[in-house]
Amino acid sequence: MSLGRQGRHYLVIGVVQWLVDWGVMVGLSHLGLPVEPANIAGRISGALLGFWLNGRITFAGDDTRIGRRQFGRFVLMWLLTTMISTWAIGAIDDAVGLKWTWLAKPGVELVLGGIGFLLSRHWVYRR
């Protein structure tokens, strides 16, 4: 599959993941949960959906697999990006407050999404 096609699929699936992630984070933090655990809950929600969809659609091919090894790689990537995201979201919340944090989350996740695309394409879903 071409890089352009993979990029488009990853972007569309990423938007769906992001909407789930952002919605859960905003909803839980609005209900009073501290922003860091709310962010982690949001990222878990989006991640599970994204792992399956990207494996089946975005990176599907002869050299692509969805199994334990790929899930383990995905979990490692997810843990790293979640730590970075949660640190950034917490720092933004401390600096400028919750409502600005809600607005900043898309930018944080966009940067991490680009990194995730490269790691997924070249490492996570490979045999």
VENTA-V709622 format. One record per residue. RES is the residue in one small letter. SS is DSSP state (@ for helix, = for strand, . for the rest). NEAR is the number of other ideal C-beta (glycine too) atoms within 12 Angstrom. D_CENTER is the distance of its C-alpha to the mean C-alpha in Angstrom with 2 decimals. Layout:
BEGIN
res={RES,RES}
ss={SS,SS}
near={NEAR,NEAR}
d_center={D_CENTER,D_CENTER}
END
This chain:
BEGIN
res={m,s,l,g,r,q,g,r,h,y,l,v,i,g,v,v,q,w,l,v,d,w,g,v,m,v,g,l,s,h,l,g,l,p,v,e,p,a,n,i,a,g,r,i,s,g,a,l,l,g,f,w,l,n,g,r,i,t,f,a,g,d,d,t,r,i,g,r,r,q,f,g,r,f,v,l,m,w,l,l,t,t,m,i,s,t,w,a,i,g,a,i,d,d,a,v,g,l,k,w,t,w,l,a,k,p,g,v,e,l,v,l,g,g,i,g,f,l,l,s,r,h,w,v,y,r,r}
ss={.,.,@,@,@,@,@,@,@,@,@,@,@,@,@,@,@,@,@,@,@,@,@,@,@,@,@,@,@,@,.,.,.,.,@,@,@,@,@,@,@,@,@,@,@,@,@,@,@,@,@,@,@,@,@,@,@,@,.,.,.,.,.,=,.,.,.,@,@,@,@,@,@,@,@,@,@,@,@,@,@,@,@,@,@,@,@,@,@,@,@,@,@,@,@,@,.,@,@,@,@,@,@,@,@,@,@,@,@,@,@,@,@,@,@,@,@,@,@,@,@,@,@,@,.,=,.}
near={20,12,15,11,17,26,22,17,28,35,23,20,32,34,22,23,38,33,23,26,40,35,23,30,41,29,21,26,29,18,14,11,19,21,38,27,21,33,42,29,28,37,42,26,28,37,36,22,25,41,32,22,26,40,30,19,27,35,40,21,20,10,13,25,20,26,16,10,18,27,21,17,28,32,20,19,32,33,18,20,37,33,19,23,41,33,20,27,41,28,19,26,27,16,13,16,14,27,15,18,32,27,17,28,37,27,20,35,34,23,18,36,34,19,24,40,31,21,25,39,29,18,21,36,39,21,15}
d_center={21.99,22.02,19.47,19.83,19.28,16.19,14.85,15.80,14.32,10.90,11.25,12.56,10.12,7.26,9.65,10.20,6.75,6.85,10.41,10.01,7.73,10.17,13.09,12.86,12.55,15.39,17.38,17.47,18.22,20.79,22.39,22.85,20.20,19.50,16.41,14.99,15.11,14.07,10.81,10.34,11.46,9.12,5.97,8.25,9.22,6.33,5.53,9.25,9.72,7.53,9.26,12.49,12.41,11.43,14.01,16.55,16.32,14.56,15.82,18.69,21.91,24.72,22.96,19.75,19.49,17.45,19.06,19.11,18.83,15.73,14.13,15.37,13.92,10.45,11.01,12.33,9.55,7.10,10.10,10.68,7.57,7.82,11.46,11.25,9.24,11.67,14.55,14.05,13.75,16.75,18.67,18.35,19.46,22.34,23.37,23.36,22.58,20.32,20.69,19.80,16.71,15.65,16.41,14.79,11.25,10.59,12.05,10.19,6.73,8.84,10.16,7.25,6.21,9.87,10.02,7.51,9.81,12.81,12.06,11.28,14.38,16.65,15.86,13.55,15.31,18.71,21.62}
END
